[in-house]
């Protein structure tokens, strides 16, 4: 395994995330959220929850 250990001297992982990594993660998160909403399509729940006012109780 001596040859394998020498290989890791050239391949050092950079542990700090780069700005492009963060942008990519945010972008894929937006895509995943949009895809999930498109698949589920909870428009009736969104309309009832956020746009319709509840009737006052007497």
C-alpha positions in Angstrom: 0.0 0.0 0.0 3.0 2.3 -0.1 2.1 3.4 -3.6 -1.4 4.3 -2.6 -0.1 6.5 0.3 2.0 8.5 -2.1 -1.1 9.2 -4.2 -2.8 11.0 -1.4 0.0 13.5 -1.2 -1.2 14.9 -4.5 -4.9 14.7 -3.7 -5.5 16.9 -0.7 -9.1 17.7 0.0 -10.0 21.3 0.4 -12.3 21.3 3.4 -13.6 24.9 3.0 -16.6 25.1 0.7 -16.1 27.4 -2.2 -18.7 30.1 -3.1 -19.6 28.1 -6.3 -20.3 25.0 -4.1 -22.8 27.1 -2.0 -24.4 28.6 -5.1 -24.8 25.1 -6.6 -26.3 23.7 -3.4 -28.8 26.6 -3.2 -29.6 26.2 -6.9 -30.3 22.4 -6.5 -32.3 23.1 -3.4 -34.6 25.5 -5.4 -34.9 23.0 -8.2 -35.8 20.2 -5.7 -38.4 22.4 -3.9 -39.9 23.5 -7.2 -40.1 19.9 -8.4 -41.7 18.8 -5.1 -44.3 21.5 -5.3 -45.0 20.7 -8.9 -45.5 17.0 -8.2 -47.7 17.5 -5.1 -49.5 20.7 -6.3 -51.0 21.8 -3.0 -52.8 24.8 -4.4 -56.1 24.2 -2.5 -54.2 24.0 0.8 -52.2 27.1 0.0 -55.3 29.1 -1.0 -57.2 28.0 2.1 -54.2 28.6 4.4 -52.8 31.9 3.2 -55.5 33.7 1.1 -58.9 32.9 2.5 -59.9 34.6 5.7 -61.6 32.3 8.3 -65.2 33.0 9.1 -65.7 34.7 12.4 -67.2 32.5 15.1 -70.4 33.7 16.9 
